[in-house]
């Protein structure tokens, strides 16, 4: 299934005899009111997903701010969203899918193949003049999906260190955080030595849609990607890195996620931190 689905395609699917499960992953760093935003306006029939509690385990120093959830807990959450075996799933947020990609990645990692991001996210749905609903609907009928982690590559801090030295490790955070000029939330500023800056926002056009596949491939090739290089991605806590992995897939590349990301790396005093432009400079 394609990484993305257009608003027109989603509208057709919702009117079909086999509508997809639609997940609203409204979340952004520093904004704890995702559920309220969902209640104000969401795509009809969409189910709210709480990133902090359903798409992540509790934070720890070793695993970072958004560790991967326990597989059994994630399966229980997916069933509570109404996901059944073989169901199609579409996920979105209101921030270019930079949060929703975490749900996309986890479902893919768990073996769900028919899952897509709504290209352009909620903004594209609004811009198309399509209907929204408000309030909190009744919980959907429980699903029966069976999930098993392992379908997508994952790496840890040691693996990220190796990728930075012998492969390509992309840092998906904003350039100022990569360079160490600002660090709003994690213990130390800077980046993993050898990592290459590739801010997630540059995957998107001005209207929040993914750039065309050819443009994305050129972007990542300029960062050092090719079909022979092992690629890994990290961000602050493993959320927007999933968006980078989606963009890499559109471009034809496969990449491993470092779930602990900078939040785990920077909390370990034995791990070095680099500052400045880094390999190839930084945006």
C-alpha distance (Angstrom), angle and dihedral (degrees) to the residues before:
residue distance angle dihedral
X1 . . .
X2 3.79 . .
X3 3.81 118.2 .
X4 3.82 88.9 -124.3
X5 3.77 139.1 34.8
X6 3.82 124.1 -160.6
X7 3.79 123.4 -123.7
X8 3.80 89.2 -112.8
X9 3.80 91.2 53.5
X10 3.80 91.9 47.3
X11 3.81 91.9 49.9
X12 3.83 89.1 52.8
X13 3.80 92.0 47.1
X14 3.80 92.4 50.2
X15 3.81 89.3 54.5
X16 3.81 92.9 48.1
X17 3.82 127.9 95.3
X18 3.82 88.5 -106.4
X19 3.80 106.6 45.7
X20 3.79 118.8 -176.7
X21 3.78 126.2 -115.4
X22 3.81 105.1 -104.1
X23 3.80 119.0 -152.0
X24 3.81 124.5 -162.2
X25 3.82 110.2 -154.2
X26 3.80 100.0 -178.3
X27 3.83 105.9 177.4
X28 3.77 140.0 128.1
X29 3.79 134.2 170.2
X30 3.79 109.0 -85.4
X31 3.82 95.2 12.1
X32 3.82 112.4 98.1
X33 3.82 94.2 173.1
X34 3.80 100.9 88.8
X35 3.79 93.6 124.6
X36 3.81 91.1 52.9
X37 3.80 91.4 49.4
X38 3.80 88.6 50.9
X39 3.81 91.1 50.7
X40 3.81 90.4 51.2
X41 3.80 93.8 56.4
X42 3.79 136.3 -17.8
X43 3.79 140.2 153.9
X44 3.81 108.2 -77.3
X45 3.78 111.4 -90.4
X46 3.81 94.5 10.7
X47 3.81 117.0 144.7
X48 3.79 119.0 -138.1
X49 3.81 116.0 -121.1
X50 3.79 120.5 -162.8
X51 3.79 107.8 -141.4
X52 3.80 96.2 -162.7
X53 3.81 96.2 51.6
X54 3.83 106.2 23.1
X55 3.80 102.9 32.9
X56 3.79 96.5 39.1
X57 3.78 141.8 37.8
X58 3.82 119.5 -124.5
X59 3.81 112.2 -69.7
X60 3.79 121.2 -97.6
X61 3.79 133.6 179.6
X62 3.79 91.1 -116.2
X63 3.81 98.8 44.3
X64 3.81 100.3 33.1
X65 3.78 135.7 -129.9
X66 3.81 97.5 -47.1
X67 3.81 110.7 27.6
X68 3.78 116.9 -178.5
X69 3.81 110.3 -87.4
X70 3.78 121.3 -109.0
X71 3.83 106.4 -88.3
X72 3.81 93.1 -123.9
X73 3.80 91.1 49.8
X74 3.78 91.2 48.9
X75 3.79 92.1 50.0
X76 3.81 90.0 51.0
X77 3.81 89.9 50.4
X78 3.81 92.6 48.3
X79 3.79 90.4 51.1
X80 3.81 90.2 49.5
X81 3.82 87.9 56.2
X82 3.80 88.4 57.8
X83 3.80 98.6 -106.6
X84 3.80 111.5 158.8
X85 3.79 130.0 -173.7
X86 3.81 109.4 -70.7
X87 3.81 94.7 9.1
X88 3.77 121.6 148.3
X89 3.81 114.2 -123.5
X90 3.80 130.3 -161.7
X91 3.81 121.0 -171.6
X92 3.79 130.7 -167.5
X93 3.78 143.9 161.1
X94 3.81 133.7 -175.0
X95 3.81 96.1 -102.3
X96 3.79 108.2 69.9
X97 3.82 90.9 -77.0
X98 3.80 91.7 -72.0
X99 3.82 89.0 134.1
X100 3.82 98.5 29.8
X101 3.80 89.7 58.3
X102 3.82 87.9 72.3
X103 3.83 89.3 64.8
X104 3.81 90.7 43.4
X105 3.81 91.0 51.8
X106 3.81 95.1 45.2
X107 3.80 92.8 49.4
X108 3.79 91.2 47.8
X109 3.81 90.0 46.2
X110 3.80 87.8 52.1
X111 3.80 94.2 54.2
X112 3.82 101.6 -95.3
X113 3.81 104.8 138.1
X114 3.81 100.8 176.8
X115 3.79 98.5 68.1
X116 3.81 125.5 118.2
X117 3.79 140.1 174.9
X118 3.80 117.0 -120.3
X119 3.80 100.8 -115.6
X120 3.77 109.4 -124.7
X121 3.83 89.9 14.4
X122 3.80 120.2 -133.6
X123 3.80 91.7 -27.6
X124 3.80 91.2 65.2
X125 3.81 91.2 48.7
X126 3.81 90.3 52.0
X127 3.80 92.7 45.1
X128 3.82 89.8 53.9
X129 3.80 89.6 56.6
X130 3.80 92.6 -120.1
X131 3.82 120.1 157.1
X132 3.78 125.4 -87.1
X133 3.77 130.2 -167.4
X134 3.78 132.1 -152.7
X135 3.78 135.4 -149.9
X136 3.77 129.7 47.6
X137 3.81 112.5 -71.0
X138 3.77 125.0 -149.2
X139 3.78 115.9 -80.6
X140 3.82 113.6 -87.7
X141 3.79 121.8 -111.1
X142 3.82 107.7 -81.0
X143 3.77 116.4 -96.3
X144 3.78 129.5 -136.5
X145 3.80 102.3 -143.7
X146 3.81 116.1 148.8
X147 3.80 113.4 -144.9
X148 3.79 131.9 -167.1
X149 3.79 123.5 -178.8
X150 3.79 119.3 -130.0
X151 3.81 109.5 71.7
X152 3.82 94.6 109.7
X153 3.82 128.4 46.4
X154 3.80 119.9 -98.5
X155 3.78 130.2 -174.7
X156 3.79 136.2 -167.2
X157 3.80 131.6 -143.7
X158 3.80 93.4 -79.0
X159 3.78 90.6 48.8
X160 3.81 91.2 48.3
X161 3.80 89.0 52.1
X162 3.81 89.9 52.4
X163 3.80 92.5 47.8
X164 3.80 90.7 51.4
X165 3.82 89.0 54.2
X166 3.80 103.4 35.9
X167 3.81 106.3 17.2
X168 3.80 134.9 17.2
X169 3.81 121.5 -65.5
X170 3.80 113.1 -172.3
X171 3.81 121.8 -157.3
X172 3.80 107.0 -149.4
X173 3.82 96.9 -168.7
X174 3.78 125.8 105.6
X175 3.79 114.3 -75.5
X176 3.80 95.1 -110.8
X177 3.80 91.2 57.0
X178 3.80 91.6 47.3
X179 3.81 91.1 50.7
X180 3.80 91.4 48.1
X181 3.79 94.7 -117.3
X182 3.82 92.1 123.0
X183 3.78 135.7 14.7
X184 3.80 113.1 176.4
X185 3.80 100.4 177.1
X186 3.81 118.3 6.0
X187 3.84 128.2 82.1
X188 3.82 98.0 -106.8
X189 3.79 137.5 19.5
X190 3.78 125.3 -122.9
X191 3.80 136.0 50.4
X192 3.78 142.5 -83.6
X193 3.81 106.5 -77.1
X194 3.79 110.1 -101.9
X195 3.81 94.7 19.2
X196 3.80 118.7 132.3
X197 3.80 121.2 -132.3
X198 3.81 113.3 -118.2
X199 3.83 109.6 157.8
X200 3.79 113.3 -148.0
X201 3.79 92.8 -133.5
X202 3.79 90.2 67.5
X203 3.82 89.3 67.4
X204 3.80 88.6 71.1
X205 3.78 138.8 70.4
X206 3.79 120.6 -129.1
X207 3.82 91.0 -88.8
X208 3.81 93.6 54.7
X209 3.81 98.6 -102.5
X210 3.78 123.6 129.5
X211 3.78 114.3 -96.4
X212 3.83 115.0 -109.7
X213 3.79 115.8 -79.4
X214 3.80 93.4 -108.3
X215 3.80 92.7 53.0
X216 3.79 91.6 48.0
X217 3.79 92.1 48.8
X218 3.80 90.8 51.5
X219 3.82 90.2 48.0
X220 3.79 92.9 53.7
X221 3.79 94.4 40.8
X222 3.80 87.7 56.3
X223 3.82 87.3 54.5
X224 3.82 90.4 54.2
X225 3.81 103.5 -90.2
X226 3.77 122.4 143.4
X227 3.78 135.6 147.8
X228 3.80 93.1 -89.2
X229 3.82 98.9 50.0
X230 3.80 123.3 91.3
X231 3.81 108.2 -128.4
X232 3.80 131.5 -157.4
X233 3.79 131.9 177.7
X234 3.79 134.1 -156.0
X235 3.80 135.5 169.1
X236 3.80 132.5 169.4
X237 3.79 98.5 -54.7
X238 3.81 107.7 -10.9
X239 3.82 98.1 -86.2
X240 3.80 107.7 100.3
X241 3.82 89.1 32.9
X242 3.82 85.8 71.7
X243 3.80 88.1 59.1
X244 3.79 88.9 53.4
X245 3.81 89.5 52.0
X246 3.82 89.4 52.5
X247 3.82 89.8 51.2
X248 3.80 90.6 47.9
X249 3.81 90.0 51.6
X250 3.80 90.7 51.8
X251 3.81 86.6 51.8
X252 3.80 91.8 51.1
X253 3.82 99.5 -102.6
X254 3.81 131.5 120.1
X255 3.79 118.4 -144.0
X256 3.79 139.1 -179.3
X257 3.80 122.3 -124.3
X258 3.81 121.2 -131.8
X259 3.83 97.6 -152.6
X260 3.80 96.8 -169.5
X261 3.79 90.1 50.6
X262 3.80 120.5 165.5
X263 3.82 92.9 -26.7
X264 3.81 90.0 65.2
X265 3.81 97.8 34.2
X266 3.82 94.4 50.1
X267 3.82 92.2 47.7
X268 3.81 90.6 60.9
X269 3.82 109.0 81.1
X270 3.81 89.9 -159.3
X271 3.81 91.4 63.9
X272 3.81 115.6 85.9
X273 3.80 123.1 -129.1
X274 3.80 124.2 -148.7
X275 3.79 125.8 -157.9
X276 3.78 134.5 -165.2
X277 3.79 130.0 42.4
X278 3.79 99.4 -34.6
X279 3.83 125.9 -169.8
X280 3.78 111.5 -0.7
X281 3.80 91.5 -3.0
X282 3.80 125.3 -85.1
X283 3.79 131.8 -99.9
